[in-house]
Amino acid sequence: MDLDQIKQYLSQHNMSDFDANIKAYLKELKAEAVAQNNEALANEIWCLETISEIQRAYISAFNSIKDGKHFDAWNSYDSVDIKLSFLRKHFDYSGNLYDLEFIEEYTRKYQKLFPYQFFMSREAVIKKESCSICGRINTIRSRCEHEVGGLYMGEMCCRVVEDVEFLAESIVTNPFDKCTVLFPEGMEYNYEALDILFKGLDTPYDRWMLEIEKRLKPEFVGAQRNAPCPCGSAKKYKKCCYGTDSELMDHNKITLLDRSDFTPVPYKTMGTWKEKEQK
């Protein structure tokens, strides 16, 4: 395939599968551009490589959830998020070029339905790092001319950590590395919301709407202000959780936009963790 054919292929709307050879085609074309010292073309091909990786990861995430591999899907959506952040600086995909605005919107919506709440975050001191383009060691006083995130002959500049000292690990709720999900021993995440949604989806490009409302948690419904707080603090409800976020939970209302025949699921409460079966 030549460059125009690859662009046409990547522009196919609602593509639910992916040609594994695209990566090899682009690699060969970029090598030719580099050999000709054509940096503009090499950088354009890098953008197409990244676009193809985003599309492939988005489709992979969908298929993983269909197969019950939820954590694999989570990591694929995280890959989409990361690669989009790299691409934005170099490629304007407004107008939904290559379906990228759609993928960006729906990746964020899918991520909201995962039950993950706690993650591991590392605290570290980077002692030595080099440039991925020229290999030079960079320090506070001495840095190479290559900008992190910039494109140079079809490669994005980054810093390669040569020496690092790990200081501590922390549990966080809003991590930089979303792949660091904590899986407590003896507990299993509840993916019911995702699984119900996916029963009504046929392709990664099916449209659906997510509305998030705040509702009282079941244990707070009908609670009296002067009664003990349902949270178990032994304080009066009015002096504890009343009127605060502690008595509220997110209610996800999902509407399938491409399936008028799908029977709506009644309101139900879903916890973060699966309930253990009674023996």
C-alpha positions as CSV (number, residue, x, y, z in Angstrom):
1,M,0.0,0.0,0.0
2,D,1.2,3.5,-0.8
3,L,0.6,6.5,1.5
4,D,-2.6,7.6,-0.2
5,Q,-4.1,4.1,0.1
6,I,-3.1,4.0,3.8
7,K,-4.8,7.3,4.4
8,Q,-7.9,6.1,2.7
9,Y,-7.9,2.9,4.7
10,L,-7.5,4.7,8.0
11,S,-10.4,7.0,7.0
12,Q,-12.9,4.2,6.7
13,H,-15.7,5.0,9.1
14,N,-17.0,2.4,11.6
15,M,-14.0,0.2,10.9
16,S,-14.4,-2.7,13.4
17,D,-11.3,-4.7,12.4
18,F,-7.8,-3.7,11.6
19,D,-5.2,-4.7,9.0
20,A,-2.2,-5.9,10.9
21,N,0.1,-5.1,7.9
22,I,-0.5,-1.3,8.2
23,K,2.3,-1.0,10.7
24,A,4.8,-2.7,8.4
25,Y,3.7,-0.5,5.4
26,L,4.2,2.7,7.4
27,K,7.5,1.6,8.8
28,E,8.8,0.9,5.3
29,L,7.5,4.2,3.9
30,K,9.1,6.1,6.8
31,A,12.4,4.5,6.3
32,E,12.3,5.7,2.7
33,A,11.5,9.2,3.8
34,V,14.4,9.2,6.2
35,A,16.8,7.9,3.6
36,Q,15.7,10.8,1.4
37,N,16.2,13.2,4.3
38,N,12.6,14.3,4.0
39,E,11.7,15.2,7.5
40,A,8.3,16.7,6.8
41,L,7.2,13.4,5.2
42,A,8.8,11.3,7.9
43,N,6.9,13.3,10.5
44,E,3.6,13.0,8.6
45,I,4.1,9.2,8.6
46,W,4.7,9.3,12.3
47,C,1.3,10.9,12.7
48,L,-0.3,8.2,10.6
49,E,1.5,5.5,12.6
50,T,0.1,7.0,15.8
51,I,-3.4,7.3,14.3
52,S,-3.3,3.6,13.3
53,E,-2.1,2.7,16.9
54,I,-5.0,4.6,18.4
55,Q,-7.6,3.0,16.1
56,R,-6.1,-0.5,16.8
57,A,-6.1,0.1,20.6
58,Y,-9.6,1.4,20.6
59,I,-10.9,-1.6,18.7
60,S,-8.8,-4.0,20.9
61,A,-10.4,-2.5,24.0
62,F,-13.9,-3.1,22.7
63,N,-13.1,-6.7,21.8
64,S,-11.5,-7.3,25.2
65,I,-14.6,-6.3,27.0
66,K,-16.7,-8.5,24.8
67,D,-14.3,-11.4,25.8
68,G,-14.6,-10.5,29.5
69,K,-11.0,-9.2,29.7
70,H,-11.8,-6.0,31.4
71,F,-8.4,-5.0,32.7
72,D,-6.9,-5.6,29.2
73,A,-9.5,-3.2,27.9
74,W,-8.7,-0.6,30.6
75,N,-5.1,-0.7,29.5
76,S,-6.0,-0.3,25.8
77,Y,-8.2,2.7,26.6
78,D,-5.3,4.2,28.6
79,S,-3.0,3.6,25.6
80,V,-5.6,5.5,23.4
81,D,-5.6,8.4,25.9
82,I,-1.8,8.6,26.0
83,K,-1.3,8.4,22.2
84,L,-3.9,11.1,21.6
85,S,-2.0,13.4,24.0
86,F,1.1,12.8,21.9
87,L,-0.7,13.3,18.6
88,R,-2.6,16.6,19.4
89,K,0.5,18.7,19.3
90,H,1.3,17.6,15.7
91,F,-2.0,16.8,14.0
92,D,-5.3,18.7,14.0
93,Y,-8.1,16.1,13.9
94,S,-11.0,18.5,14.3
95,G,-13.9,17.5,12.1
96,N,-13.5,13.9,13.4
97,L,-10.7,13.1,11.0
98,Y,-9.9,9.4,11.1
99,D,-12.7,9.1,13.7
100,L,-10.4,10.5,16.3
101,E,-12.8,12.9,18.0
102,F,-15.3,10.0,18.3
103,I,-12.6,7.8,19.8
104,E,-11.5,10.5,22.2
105,E,-15.1,11.1,23.4
106,Y,-16.0,7.5,23.8
107,T,-12.8,6.4,25.4
108,R,-13.5,8.8,28.2
109,K,-17.1,7.6,28.5
110,Y,-16.0,4.0,28.7
111,Q,-13.4,4.8,31.3
112,K,-16.0,6.3,33.6
113,L,-17.9,2.9,33.7
114,F,-14.9,0.9,35.1
115,P,-15.2,0.3,38.8
116,Y,-11.5,1.1,39.5
117,Q,-11.0,3.6,42.4
118,F,-7.6,3.1,43.9
119,F,-4.2,3.0,42.2
120,M,-0.5,2.8,43.1
121,S,1.6,5.9,42.6
122,R,5.4,5.9,42.8
123,E,7.6,8.6,44.3
124,A,11.0,8.7,42.8
125,V,14.0,10.9,42.0
126,I,15.4,10.7,38.5
127,K,19.2,10.9,38.8
128,K,20.1,10.5,35.1
129,E,18.3,10.8,31.8
130,S,19.2,10.9,28.2
131,C,17.6,12.2,25.0
132,S,16.0,9.5,22.8
133,I,17.0,11.4,19.7
134,C,20.7,12.2,20.2
135,G,21.5,10.1,23.3
136,R,23.0,13.0,25.2
137,I,22.7,13.0,29.0
138,N,20.6,15.9,30.1
139,T,21.0,17.8,33.3
140,I,19.5,21.0,34.8
141,R,22.5,23.0,33.5
142,S,23.2,21.2,30.3
143,R,20.5,20.1,27.9
144,C,20.4,19.2,24.2
145,E,18.4,21.2,21.7
146,H,15.7,18.5,21.2
147,E,12.3,19.4,22.8
148,V,10.4,16.6,24.6
149,G,7.4,15.8,22.6
150,G,8.9,17.3,19.4
151,L,9.2,15.3,16.1
152,Y,12.6,14.8,14.6
153,M,12.8,12.8,11.3
154,G,9.7,10.8,12.2
155,E,10.5,10.1,15.8
156,M,9.1,11.8,18.9
157,C,11.6,13.0,21.4
158,C,11.4,11.7,25.0
159,R,13.7,11.3,27.9
160,V,15.2,7.9,28.7
161,V,15.7,7.3,32.4
162,E,19.1,5.9,32.9
163,D,19.2,6.0,36.8
164,V,16.3,6.4,39.2
165,E,15.9,6.1,43.0
166,F,12.5,4.9,44.2
167,L,11.5,6.6,47.5
168,A,8.0,5.4,48.3
169,E,4.7,4.2,46.9
170,S,1.3,5.8,47.6
171,I,-2.3,4.8,47.1
172,V,-4.1,7.5,45.0
173,T,-7.5,7.9,43.3
174,N,-6.4,10.1,40.3
175,P,-3.2,8.5,39.1
176,F,-0.8,9.6,36.3
177,D,-0.3,5.9,35.4
178,K,-3.8,4.5,35.0
179,C,-2.5,1.0,34.6
180,T,-1.5,0.8,38.3
181,V,-4.9,-0.5,39.4
182,L,-4.9,-2.2,42.8
183,F,-6.5,-5.6,43.0
184,P,-7.0,-6.5,46.7
185,E,-6.7,-10.2,47.5
186,G,-10.0,-12.0,47.9
187,M,-12.0,-9.2,46.2
188,E,-13.3,-9.0,42.7
189,Y,-14.3,-5.9,40.8
190,N,-17.9,-5.6,39.6
191,Y,-18.0,-4.9,35.9
192,E,-21.8,-5.2,35.7
193,A,-22.4,-1.7,34.3
194,L,-20.0,-2.3,31.4
195,D,-21.3,-5.8,30.7
196,I,-24.9,-4.6,30.5
197,L,-24.0,-1.8,28.2
198,F,-22.0,-4.2,25.9
199,K,-25.0,-6.4,25.5
200,G,-26.5,-3.6,23.4
201,L,-23.4,-2.8,21.3
202,D,-22.4,-4.5,18.1
203,T,-19.3,-2.5,17.0
204,P,-16.8,-0.1,18.7
205,Y,-18.4,2.7,16.8
206,D,-22.0,2.3,18.1
207,R,-23.2,5.5,19.7
208,W,-24.6,5.9,23.2
209,M,-25.2,8.7,25.7
210,L,-24.0,8.8,29.3
211,E,-25.7,11.1,31.8
212,I,-24.3,11.1,35.4
213,E,-26.7,12.2,38.2
214,K,-26.2,12.4,41.9
215,R,-28.6,10.3,44.0
216,L,-29.0,9.4,47.6
217,K,-27.3,6.1,48.6
218,P,-29.9,3.4,49.4
219,E,-29.1,3.5,53.1
220,F,-29.8,7.2,53.3
221,V,-33.2,7.1,51.6
222,G,-35.9,8.0,54.2
223,A,-33.3,8.6,57.0
224,Q,-34.5,11.0,59.7
225,R,-32.4,14.0,60.6
226,N,-32.3,13.3,64.3
227,A,-31.7,9.5,63.9
228,P,-28.2,8.0,64.0
229,C,-26.4,8.6,60.7
230,P,-26.7,5.6,58.4
231,C,-22.9,5.7,57.9
232,G,-22.4,4.2,61.3
233,S,-20.6,7.1,63.0
234,A,-23.0,7.1,66.0
235,K,-23.6,10.8,65.3
236,K,-27.0,12.3,64.4
237,Y,-27.6,12.2,60.7
238,K,-28.1,16.0,60.6
239,K,-24.7,16.5,62.2
240,C,-22.9,14.0,60.1
241,C,-23.5,13.2,56.4
242,Y,-26.7,15.2,55.9
243,G,-26.4,17.5,53.0
244,T,-22.9,16.4,52.1
245,D,-21.4,14.3,49.2
246,S,-21.0,11.4,51.6
247,E,-24.7,10.5,51.3
248,L,-24.6,10.7,47.5
249,M,-23.6,8.3,44.8
250,D,-23.3,8.6,41.0
251,H,-26.2,7.3,38.9
252,N,-25.2,6.5,35.4
253,K,-28.1,6.8,32.9
254,I,-27.1,5.2,29.6
255,T,-29.1,5.6,26.4
256,L,-28.3,3.5,23.3
257,L,-28.6,5.8,20.3
258,D,-28.4,3.1,17.6
259,R,-30.6,0.4,19.1
260,S,-34.3,1.2,19.4
261,D,-35.1,-2.5,20.0
262,F,-33.0,-2.8,23.1
263,T,-35.0,-3.3,26.3
264,P,-34.0,-0.6,28.9
265,V,-32.5,-1.9,32.2
266,P,-34.4,-0.8,35.3
267,Y,-32.6,1.3,37.9
268,K,-30.4,-0.8,40.1
269,T,-27.5,-0.3,42.5
270,M,-24.1,-1.7,41.6
271,G,-21.2,-1.7,44.0
272,T,-17.6,-1.5,43.2
273,W,-17.0,-5.1,44.3
274,K,-18.8,-8.2,43.4
275,E,-20.8,-9.7,46.2
276,K,-19.5,-13.0,47.4
277,E,-21.9,-15.9,46.7
278,Q,-23.5,-17.5,49.8
279,K,-22.6,-21.1,50.2
